Amino acid sequence: MVSRNLTISTPYGGFDEKPVALLIQAASRYDSRILIESGEKTVNAKSIMGMMTLILSSGQKVVVSAEGADEEAAIAEMEKCLSSNN
């Protein structure tokens, strides 16, 4: 298992439906189990309902964990998505 502490950095402030959907699509391309932890909540990064409960915003600190054959690539992709400048 690989974990990384990240600070969300996006120009649009928060993650509403579209950015969350894009993050889920990216996570779903990996076989690894990917979890995102914020405060006391830990959710599956491939779950739309779970991700929407996090209410992510720019500047927020999260822990991203991945476990599986492609865990390193999955973590790198999640970092890219959570610090997107799109």
N, C-alpha and C positions, 0 to 999 in steps of 0.2 A: 504494500500500500504506500502511496505517495501522497503527501499533503503539502499544501502551500498556503501561506497567509497572503491575502490579496486585499488591496484597497480598490474599490470600484472607482473608475475614472471614466466618466462619460460626459460629453458636452451638453447633453439634453437633460441632465439632472437625475432622472430615475429610470427605472425599467417598467414600462407599461406593457401592454399585451404584445406589441410587435417585437421589441427587443427581447422579451422573455421567450417568445416563440422562436426567434432566431437562435437564442442560446440553447433551447431544447433541441432544435434541429441539429445543431452542431454536436451536442452531447450524444444524440442518438446515432451518430455515425461511428461511435466507438463501442467496442464490446465490453470495455471495463465498466464497472459500477462506479458512478460519479455522484458524489454527495457535496452539497453546499451547506455550510453551517453559518448561521447568523444569530448571534445572541444565544438563546437556549433552543433554537429550532435547527434541525438538520433535515434537509429534504433531498430527495432524488432529483438530480438535475435533468432527468428525462421526463419528469412529471409536471404537466402544465398546472395542475391544481396545487401541487406542492410548491412550485416556484412562485406562483402568484401570492402565496401566503407570506413569503419573505419580505415583500414590499421593499425591494432593493433601491438604493439611491446613491448618487455620486458621493464619494468620500467615506462611504460605509466600509467597514472592515469585515471580511468573510474568510472562512477557511474552506478551501476546495480540496477534496480528497478523491482519489481514484484508485481502484484496485482491479487489476486484470492484466492481460498480455500487452495491451496498448496504453497502460496507465500514464506513462510519461508524455506521450503525444496528446492524450486526453486532457491532462493538466495544462499543457501548453495552449491548447485550443480554448479551454475555459478562460485562461488568463487573457488571451487575445480578445475573446468576446466581452469580458467584463471590463476591459479597458479600451474598448472600441472608440474610434473617433468618427464613426459613421453617423 
